[in-house]
Amino acid sequence: MNKFFKNEKLWCAVAGAAGVIIGQKVLFSEKTRELAVTGLAKGMKLTHDVKAAFQCMKDEAEDLCYEAKEQAGLSEETEE
């Protein structure tokens, strides 16, 4: 009986089975789902905000470029 408790392979199998059971409980819990959905929503909002900021920067750069061309006396027609 003492040999039975000192068997490393047995304890590895027991730990693996316990890990699977605990992992399944954690993975399918309501709190885990809630955290995943919240994280995904925050990521989508961040992506939207970054795209909007870059679009704003692009628009401002285009406006500055257009104004600089007008001050220099260049028009859109002479470039083409």
PyMOL commands that set and color helices and strands:
alter all, ss='L'
color gray80, all
select helices_A, chain A and resi 2-5+8-27+30-71+76-79
alter helices_A, ss='H'
color red, helices_A
deselect
rebuild
show_as cartoon
